[in-house]
Amino acid sequence: MTTTQPVRDFAAYIASLPRVLAGAAALFRDEEGRVLLVEPNYREGWALPGGTVESDEGESPREGARRETAEEIGLDRRLGRLLAVDWVKGPDRPPVVAYLYDGGVLGAQELGAIRLQESELVSWRLVPRGEVTSYLRGSLGRRVLAALDVLAEGSGTAELEDGHRVH
C-alpha cells in the first residue's frame, strides 16, 4: 500500500459522512429589553443578526456570529455567553445547529450607529418580548424566547430541538 492510500481513504470517509449546517447569531436588546431584528431581502420574514458559520474555513460559531453581526449591522462587538443551542431539522436541507450568543444591551449611540448591509438587509427594528413570535416564526421565535429566559433567570445555556427545551 502506498503512503497516499490511507489519506485518500480518510478523505472518502469524511466525504461520505452526513452533513450538518451551522448558523450563529447575536441577541441584542435595547435598554427597554426589546430585541433587535433585521429584515432580509432574500427571503420572507425577519431574523436576528447572524448567518452561516464558515466552518470549512475553520471559523467557530462565536467567530461567525461576530463576523456576521459586523457585516450585517456594522457593529463589531465582543459577544457574551452562549445562550442557546438549537438542533433544527429542515424538509429541504440538512439539519442546522444554531448557536445564539448574548450581544448585550445597545444604547442610543450604538443603535444610531447601525449600518445595514444593503446587499442582504432591508430594515431593522426593536421588538418587545411579547411580539417576538409575531416576527420570528417557528423555531427561531422559540429560540429567542428561550434565550431571553436564560438571561432573565441567570440560568445556563438552553439546549433546544426545533426551539423546544430538551430536558
SELUM-261246 format. One record per residue: residue number from 1; residue in three letters; x, y, z of N, C-alpha, C, O, CB in turn. Coordinates in steps of 0.02 Angstrom, whole numbers, always signed. Each point is the difference from the previous one (the first is absolute). Glycine has a CB too. Layout:
BEGIN
num/residu/n.u/n.v/n.w/ca.u/ca.v/ca.w/c.u/c.v/c.w/o.u/o.v/o.w/cb.u/cb.v/cb.w
NUM/ALA/X/Y/Z/X/Y/Z/X/Y/Z/X/Y/Z/X/Y/Z
...
//
This chain:
BEGIN
num/residu/n.u/n.v/n.w/ca.u/ca.v/ca.w/c.u/c.v/c.w/o.u/o.v/o.w/cb.u/cb.v/cb.w
1/MET/+42/-59/+0/-42/+59/+0/+44/+62/+0/+50/+3/+37/-142/-65/+24
2/THR/+75/+110/-101/+39/+62/-2/-19/+44/+59/-50/-11/+34/+57/+5/-160
3/THR/+35/+56/+138/-13/+45/+56/-60/+45/-12/-28/+27/+47/+149/-30/-21
4/THR/-141/+13/-89/-57/+44/-13/-67/-37/+6/-52/+33/+7/+124/+33/-83
5/GLN/-72/-131/+76/-63/-37/+4/-39/+15/+64/-60/+13/-5/+113/-103/-63
6/PRO/-23/+88/+128/-39/+15/+60/-30/+71/-1/-55/+10/+24/+129/-89/+38
7/VAL/-37/+127/-89/-27/+68/-4/-61/+2/-46/-50/+31/+17/+166/+16/+4
8/ARG/-111/-80/-78/-56/-2/-46/-60/-35/+32/-57/+23/-8/+137/-24/-89
9/ASP/-69/-53/+132/-54/-36/+33/-32/+44/+53/-61/+0/+7/+118/-110/-29
10/PHE/-17/+147/+60/-27/+44/+51/-40/+56/-32/-54/+18/+25/+151/-45/+50
11/ALA/-72/+55/-129/-37/+53/-35/-67/-26/-26/-50/+35/+4/+159/+20/-36
12/ALA/-110/-116/+5/-62/-30/-24/-48/-12/+58/-60/+10/-5/+122/-64/-90
13/TYR/-34/+31/+151/-41/-11/+60/-32/+66/+22/-60/+2/+13/+135/-98/+21
14/ILE/-35/+149/-29/-26/+66/+21/-54/+23/-49/-52/+25/+21/+163/+4/+31
15/ALA/-100/-38/-117/-48/+21/-50/-66/-39/+5/-52/+24/-21/+147/+7/-55
16/SER/-92/-92/+103/-59/-42/+6/-42/+15/+62/-56/-25/+6/+118/-62/-68
17/LEU/-36/+127/+108/-35/+14/+63/-61/+45/-12/-1/+39/-47/+109/-52/+109
18/PRO/-159/+7/-18/-58/+44/-6/+21/+74/+8/+49/+15/+34/-123/-107/+10
19/ARG/+35/+135/-74/+14/+72/+3/-47/+34/+50/-59/-16/+4/+99/+14/-123
20/VAL/-12/+48/+157/-38/+42/+45/+24/+71/-11/+60/+13/-2/-75/-106/+89
21/LEU/-32/+139/-95/+17/+70/-8/+6/+33/+68/-29/-25/+49/-29/+29/-161
22/ALA/+95/+50/+117/+7/+37/+63/-16/+73/-13/+25/+30/-47/+62/-112/+91
23/GLY/-127/+110/+0/-16/+71/-3/+13/+31/+68/-2/-34/+51/-85/+14/-140
24/ALA/+99/+84/+90/+13/+35/+64/-27/+71/-5/+4/+32/-52/+100/-103/+73
25/ALA/-132/+94/+35/-30/+66/+2/+12/+32/+68/+22/-32/+47/-111/-4/-130
26/ALA/+75/+101/+85/+7/+37/+63/-67/+29/+19/-39/+23/-42/+159/+6/+15
27/LEU/-134/-32/+92/-62/+27/+27/+16/+68/+32/+28/+3/+55/-76/-119/-35
28/PHE/+29/+170/-54/+10/+67/+25/-66/+26/+27/-54/-14/-28/+147/+36/-54
29/ARG/-89/+16/+136/-59/+33/+28/+15/+73/+11/+58/+20/+4/-95/-127/+51
30/ASP/-16/+146/-50/+9/+70/+19/-11/+6/+75/-12/-50/+34/-26/+92/-148
31/GLU/+41/+18/+140/-5/+10/+72/-70/-17/+28/-8/-8/+60/+95/+97/-71
32/GLU/-136/-94/-34/-68/-20/+21/-11/-75/-6/-54/-25/+15/+13/+137/-51
33/GLY/+92/-148/+14/-5/-73/-7/-27/-23/-67/-11/-60/-9/-5/+57/+130
34/ARG/+5/+49/-167/-25/-19/-66/+57/-34/-40/+58/+17/+9/-142/+78/-7
35/VAL/+65/-142/-45/+47/-40/-39/+11/+32/-68/-48/+21/-33/+12/-125/+94
36/LEU/+99/+108/-82/+18/+27/-66/-10/-54/-53/+31/-53/+3/+52/+133/+50
37/LEU/-126/-66/-102/-12/-44/-56/+20/+34/-65/-1/+61/-5/-93/-117/+68
38/VAL/+112/+15/-112/+17/+26/-66/-46/-33/-52/-23/-57/+9/+144/+77/+26
39/GLU/-133/+17/-88/-44/-25/-54/+42/-15/-62/+24/+47/-33/-122/+20/+79
40/PRO/+108/-131/-62/+39/-17/-60/-38/+15/-64/-61/+1/-1/+118/-91/+67
41/ASN/-19/+103/-120/-32/+12/-65/-2/-63/-43/-29/+1/-54/+69/+117/+60
42/TYR/-11/-173/+18/+4/-61/-40/-51/-53/+21/-2/-54/-29/+123/+78/+14
43/ARG/-162/-9/+66/-53/-47/+20/-52/+38/+40/+11/+57/+21/+70/-153/-19
44/GLU/-138/+65/+8/-55/+30/+39/+17/-1/+74/+37/-43/+23/-120/+5/-110
45/GLY/+57/+86/+123/+5/+0/+73/+60/+37/+27/+38/+31/-36/-96/-137/+33
46/TRP/+64/+101/+69/+52/+35/+38/+50/-50/+28/-13/-60/+1/-67/+152/+27
47/ALA/+137/-67/-4/+52/-43/+26/+40/+38/+53/-14/+58/+14/+21/-121/-123
48/LEU/+41/+29/+138/+49/+31/+44/+63/+14/-40/+11/-33/-51/-58/-26/+153
49/PRO/+88/+107/-81/+65/+9/-33/+40/-64/+9/+11/-23/+56/-13/+148/-36
50/GLY/+23/-154/-76/+38/-63/+2/-4/-34/-67/-23/+29/-49/+0/-41/+171
51/GLY/+47/-50/-123/-1/-36/-63/+39/-65/+4/+8/-28/+54/-19/+136/-113
52/THR/+34/-130/+2/+35/-64/-5/+71/+5/+27/+36/+48/-13/-106/-76/-87
53/VAL/+88/-23/+138/+69/-6/+24/+42/-28/-57/-17/-52/-28/-21/+35/+149
54/GLU/+92/+50/-137/+45/-23/-53/+47/-53/+28/+61/+10/+6/-69/+103/-65
55/SER/-22/-170/+75/+38/-53/+34/+54/-31/-45/+51/-23/+25/-153/+0/+44
56/ASP/+91/+23/-134/+52/-26/-45/+63/+42/+4/+55/-24/-16/-144/-20/-60
57/GLU/+82/+106/+97/+58/+45/+8/+28/-2/+71/+48/+35/+15/-97/+39/-104
58/GLY/+20/-116/+132/+24/-6/+68/-32/+50/+48/+22/+7/+57/+83/-48/-103
59/GLU/-156/+76/+23/-33/+50/+42/-42/-35/+54/-36/-48/-14/+34/+130/-82
60/SER/+6/-57/+157/-42/-26/+55/-68/+34/-2/-8/+52/-31/+111/-76/+101
61/PRO/-153/-5/-36/-65/+33/+3/+4/+71/+30/-32/+46/-25/-21/-159/+37
62/ARG/+93/+122/+41/+7/+66/+30/+31/+50/-50/-24/+56/-6/+37/-110/+120
63/GLU/+38/+32/-149/+32/+43/-50/-50/+16/-56/-2/+57/-24/+115/-106/+50
64/GLY/-153/-1/-47/-49/+11/-52/-53/+50/+20/-19/+43/-40/+40/-158/+0
65/ALA/-45/+110/+102/-51/+47/+23/+28/+71/+1/-34/+48/-19/-19/-138/+89
66/ARG/+115/+98/-47/+30/+67/+3/+11/+27/-70/-14/+59/-13/+69/-88/+122
67/ARG/-29/-12/-154/+13/+22/-69/-65/+19/-34/-5/+53/-31/+105/-128/+24
68/GLU/-151/+33/+12/-64/+14/-32/-32/+64/+28/-29/+39/-38/+13/-162/+19
69/THR/+22/+133/+84/-28/+60/+31/+35/+63/-27/-32/+49/-16/+4/-115/+120
70/ALA/+94/+62/-108/+38/+57/-26/-20/+14/-73/-8/+57/-20/+104/-84/+98
71/GLU/-103/-27/-118/-18/+9/-70/-71/+26/-8/-12/+45/-40/+91/-137/+11
72/GLU/-125/+65/+67/-71/+15/-11/-23/+66/+29/-38/+36/-31/+20/-156/+30
73/ILE/+42/+137/+61/-25/+62/+32/+56/+49/+17/-13/+53/+29/-80/-120/+17
74/GLY/+154/+51/-64/+55/+47/+9/+25/+7/+72/+39/+46/+14/-85/+13/-110
75/LEU/+26/-103/+141/+23/+2/+69/+46/-59/+13/-21/-58/-4/-84/+117/+41
76/ASP/+168/-46/-23/+48/-52/+16/+10/-1/+75/+42/+36/+27/+16/-25/-141
77/ARG/-97/-52/+147/+1/-4/+73/+21/-69/+23/-16/-50/-31/-74/+137/+37
78/ARG/+126/-88/+48/+16/-63/+32/-65/-29/+28/-37/+35/+34/+157/+2/-5
79/LEU/-134/-100/-45/-62/-30/+21/+7/-32/+69/+54/-21/+20/-84/+1/-140
80/GLY/-25/+18/+155/-3/-30/+66/-9/-75/-4/+21/-32/-49/-69/+137/+94
81/ARG/+18/-132/+6/-4/-73/+5/-49/-31/-48/-43/+33/-28/+73/-21/+146
82/LEU/-22/-77/-128/-44/-38/-41/-66/-10/+38/-1/-27/+55/+98/-32/-112
83/LEU/-152/+82/+27/-65/-3/+32/-39/-63/-18/-35/-28/+41/+34/+152/-40
84/ALA/+7/-144/-64/-39/-58/-24/+35/-34/-58/+35/+31/-40/-141/+25/+77
85/VAL/+95/-122/-40/+21/-41/-57/-61/-38/-22/-33/-33/+41/+155/+22/+0
86/ASP/-138/+15/-105/-62/-29/-26/+15/-46/-58/+35/+20/-47/-99/+82/+84
87/TRP/+38/-163/-35/+4/-48/-55/-64/+6/-39/-54/-15/+27/+130/-65/+38
88/VAL/-72/+102/-128/-59/+14/-40/+1/-42/-64/+43/+9/-42/-50/+108/+90
89/LYS/-42/-162/-54/-6/-40/-61/-34/+42/-53/-39/+45/+16/+32/-152/+50
90/GLY/+23/+92/-128/-32/+36/-56/-24/-48/-53/+33/-51/-11/+40/+150/+34
91/PRO/-128/-84/-55/-26/-47/-50/+42/-2/-65/+4/-52/-32/-117/+73/+79
92/ASP/+143/+36/-65/+36/+4/-64/+73/+17/+9/+32/+25/-46/-138/+9/-7
93/ARG/+133/-49/+111/+71/+15/+13/+23/-45/+57/-40/-30/+36/+28/+151/-75
94/PRO/+78/-126/+47/+26/-37/+58/-20/+35/+65/-18/+59/-1/+115/-103/-68
95/PRO/-93/+9/+125/-14/+34/+64/+49/+57/+12/+55/+1/-27/-100/-109/+73
96/VAL/+24/+156/-4/+41/+57/+19/+9/-1/+75/-47/-11/+38/+6/+79/-137
97/VAL/+103/-57/+121/+12/+13/+70/+7/+75/+5/+46/+30/-29/+11/-143/+51
98/ALA/-102/+145/+16/-2/+73/+5/+24/+21/+69/-28/-20/+51/-67/+26/-133
99/TYR/+146/+36/+83/+29/+27/+62/-24/+71/+9/+0/+39/-48/+102/-113/+37
100/LEU/-124/+91/+71/-23/+68/+14/+38/+28/+59/-3/-26/+56/-112/-2/-101
101/TYR/+151/+83/+32/+43/+33/+50/-32/+64/+25/-40/+32/-34/+140/-81/-21
102/ASP/-81/+68/+115/-23/+62/+29/+39/+58/-31/+61/+5/+8/-91/-63/+101
103/GLY/-5/+101/-145/+32/+58/-30/+1/+60/+47/+35/+49/-12/-72/-89/-99
104/GLY/-1/+35/+166/-1/+54/+49/-54/+51/-14/-42/-8/-44/+162/-10/+61
105/VAL/-117/+71/+23/-47/+55/-5/+32/+57/-40/+56/+21/+15/-111/-54/+96
106/LEU/+18/+57/-160/+24/+55/-42/-31/+66/+24/-61/+5/+8/+76/-84/-107
107/GLY/+27/+128/+111/-24/+66/+18/-19/+40/-62/+8/-24/-57/+64/+22/+159
108/ALA/-97/+62/-92/-22/+42/-56/+55/+13/-50/-12/+2/-60/-70/+50/+137
109/GLN/+144/-42/-53/+55/+14/-46/+15/-60/-45/+10/+8/-60/+39/+70/+145
110/GLU/-49/-138/-56/+12/-60/-41/-57/-13/-48/+11/-19/-58/+57/-29/+151
111/LEU/-129/+57/-70/-57/-9/-45/+4/+49/-58/-17/-17/-57/-53/-23/+153
112/GLY/+92/+101/-82/+8/+50/-52/+56/-15/-48/+3/+26/-56/-48/+56/+134
113/ALA/+92/-126/-58/+57/-18/-41/-14/-60/-45/+43/-19/-40/+31/+65/+128
114/ILE/-133/-76/-83/-16/-58/-41/+0/+20/-74/-32/+49/-19/-36/-99/+113
115/ARG/+105/+12/-133/+3/+10/-73/-14/-67/-32/+39/-47/+6/+46/+142/+4
116/LEU/-142/-100/-45/-20/-63/-29/+41/-19/-61/+20/+43/-39/-134/-21/+82
117/GLN/+126/-86/-50/+32/-27/-60/-54/-1/-55/-42/-44/-3/+126/-28/+71
118/GLU/-81/+122/-112/-53/+10/-49/-9/-58/-48/-55/-9/-28/+78/+129/+36
119/SER/+29/-161/-18/-7/-56/-46/-41/-56/+30/-22/-45/-36/+132/+75/-13
120/GLU/-122/-29/+115/-38/-54/+33/-59/+24/+42/-48/-38/+9/+152/-25/-8
121/LEU/-103/+124/+24/-51/+22/+47/-38/+62/-23/+28/+44/-33/+42/-91/+123
122/VAL/-134/+48/-74/-44/+55/-18/-8/+49/+58/+1/+61/-10/-62/-137/-70
123/SER/+52/+49/+141/-14/+43/+57/+16/-36/+65/+17/-59/+0/-106/+119/-65
124/TRP/+82/-23/+120/+6/-29/+67/-52/+31/+45/-26/+54/-14/+150/-75/-3
125/ARG/-138/-13/+72/-47/+27/+48/+12/-32/+68/+32/-52/+6/-117/+73/-97
126/LEU/+57/+12/+143/+2/-26/+68/-70/-26/+17/-50/+35/-10/+143/+46/+43
127/VAL/-95/-142/-7/-64/-33/+13/-4/-22/+73/+47/-32/+24/-52/-6/-145
128/PRO/-50/+54/+156/-8/-24/+68/-9/-76/+2/-22/-30/-49/-28/+141/+81
129/ARG/+67/-141/+24/-5/-73/+8/-68/-27/-22/-3/-51/-34/+83/+59/+129
130/GLY/-133/+26/-77/-67/-24/-16/-15/-3/-74/-49/-32/-20/+15/+78/+127
131/GLU/+74/-13/-148/-11/+0/-72/+51/-41/-39/-4/-6/-61/-47/+118/+74
132/VAL/+99/-141/+22/+55/-37/-33/-27/-53/-48/+23/-3/-57/+50/+24/+157
133/THR/-120/-62/-77/-23/-55/-43/-47/+24/-56/-16/-39/-44/+27/-37/+141
134/SER/-31/+139/-96/-37/+28/-57/+48/+14/-58/-20/-1/-58/-66/+51/+137
135/TYR/+148/-36/-62/+51/+16/-51/+44/-59/-16/+20/-10/-58/-21/+127/+98
136/LEU/+16/-157/+10/+45/-58/-8/-42/-63/+8/-19/-18/+56/+120/+83/-14
137/ARG/-115/-97/-95/-44/-59/+2/+39/-63/+18/+61/-3/-8/-135/+57/-78
138/GLY/+38/-103/+109/+27/-67/+11/+56/-3/+50/-1/+33/+52/-32/-57/-166
139/SER/+83/-16/+97/+55/-14/+47/+39/+63/+17/+24/+6/+57/-17/-121/-103
140/LEU/+0/+161/+0/+39/+61/+15/-34/+41/+54/+34/+24/+46/+10/-23/-164
141/GLY/-108/+8/+114/-36/+37/+51/+5/-34/+68/+12/+33/+50/-90/+8/-137
142/ARG/+70/-107/+88/+6/-38/+62/+71/+5/+28/+10/+4/+60/-101/-82/-98
143/ARG/+141/+76/-7/+71/+5/+21/+13/+67/+34/+33/+2/+52/+1/-77/-147
144/VAL/-60/+129/+67/+10/+66/+29/-34/+4/+68/+30/+27/+47/-24/+24/-161
145/LEU/-67/-77/+121/-33/+1/+65/+38/-41/+51/+6/+21/+58/-116/-7/-116
146/ALA/+137/-71/+38/+40/-41/+46/+62/+38/+22/+20/-3/+58/-63/-102/-113
147/ALA/+75/+140/+8/+60/+39/+17/-17/+58/+47/+38/+15/+46/+12/-45/-158
148/LEU/-106/+62/+100/-22/+54/+46/-14/-28/+70/+15/+33/+50/-64/+30/-147
149/ASP/+22/-123/+100/-11/-33/+65/+67/-14/+35/+6/+11/+60/-112/-63/-104
150/VAL/+155/+28/+6/+66/-13/+28/+29/+64/+31/+27/-1/+55/-7/-91/-140
151/LEU/-27/+147/+49/+25/+64/+25/-38/+21/+63/+31/+23/+49/+1/+10/-165
152/ALA/-98/-40/+116/-41/+22/+57/+13/-43/+61/+1/+25/+57/-88/+16/-137
153/GLU/+96/-105/+70/+9/-47/+55/+72/-5/+24/+14/-22/+56/-110/-42/-100
154/GLY/+142/+86/+1/+71/-10/+16/+20/-73/-3/+48/-21/+32/-52/+122/+40
155/SER/-34/-141/-112/+13/-71/-4/+52/-15/-54/+25/+45/-34/-142/-68/+73
156/GLY/+133/-41/-46/+49/-21/-50/-28/-1/-70/-60/+13/-10/+115/-80/+98
157/THR/-13/+51/-135/-18/-4/-70/-60/-46/-10/-3/-55/+29/+123/+77/-61
158/ALA/-167/-1/-9/-59/-41/-15/+17/-46/-58/+22/+21/-53/-101/+70/+93
159/GLU/+67/-156/-29/+7/-49/-53/-69/-9/-31/-48/-16/+36/+147/-43/+21
160/LEU/-104/+69/-123/-65/-1/-33/+1/-48/-59/+52/-13/-30/-71/+131/+65
161/GLU/-39/-143/-52/-13/-35/-62/-61/+31/-31/-54/-1/+28/+106/-108/+14
162/ASP/-43/+138/-101/-53/+36/-35/-31/+54/+45/-60/+13/-2/+37/-115/-67
163/GLY/+67/+134/+109/-22/+55/+43/-30/-21/+66/-17/+43/+41/-1/+18/-143
164/HIS/+11/-126/+114/-29/-25/+63/+56/-24/+46/+47/-32/-22/-154/-1/-37
165/ARG/+102/+50/+123/+50/-22/+49/+2/-76/+3/-51/-34/-3/+34/+139/+70
166/VAL/+78/-131/-60/+11/-72/+6/+23/-14/+71/+59/+9/+16/-30/-21/-139
167/HIS/-74/-9/+166/+15/-26/+67/-60/-12/+40/+5/-22/+57/+99/+80/-61
//
